Amino acid sequence: MYRPTDIFCAALPAGLSDGGECVEVAPSPTAVHVRDSKDKTGPTLSFSPEAWSAFVAFAAEAQVLAAE
């Protein structure tokens, strides 16, 4: 069993959210597990470390482009 070790909160433009859009991320050597921080007993998603890295890079790039 894994335990989420890091919490990353989504940064949304003002007015799009009432706050609390966070996910818990639990990296391990073979997978990255993600779940909704408000639903501790809900489902989790698991990604390969490579897929998670690609997603994070994509999200960071999209955020930069949106800020321009």
N, C-alpha and C positions, 0 to 999 in steps of 0.2 A: 504494500500500500504506500502511496506517495502522500506527502503533505505539501500543500502550497507554501512556497517560501517567499514569494515576491507578489506584491499586488501592484498592478499597473492600471491607472485610471485613464479612460479615454478623455482626451481633451476635445470638447465640442465647442463650436462657436456659441456665444451668448444667445440665449433665446431658443436654442434647439433642444435643451435638456433642462430638467429640474435638478440635475446633479446625480451622483451615485452610479454613473455608468462605468463600473469597474469590473475587471475580471481578475481572478487569481491565476497565477501562472506558476506551475511547479515543474521546473526542468529536471530531467534525469539524463543519464548517459544515452539512453535509447529512445526517449520520447519527451515531448513537452506537453503537459496536461493543462488544460484551461477550463475554468468554470466561472459561472456568474457569481460574483462575491455576495449577492443578496440571496442566493439559493444554494446553500451549502450542501443540501441533500439532492440537488437536481443533477442533471446529466453533465458529463464532462466530455470534452473533445480532446483527442490526442493527435499530435502531429509529430512527424519525424523532425529531428533538430534542423535538418536542411530546409524542410518546408516552412518551419516556423521562422527561420532566419530570412528566407525569401519573403515571407509575409511582412515581417517587421521592416525590411528594407523597402518594400513596396509602399507600406503605410507611411513611412517617414518621407519618402519621395512625394507621395500624394499630398501630404501636409505642407511640404515646402511649396509645391505648385499652387495649392489653394491659397497660400499666403501671399503669393505674388500678385 
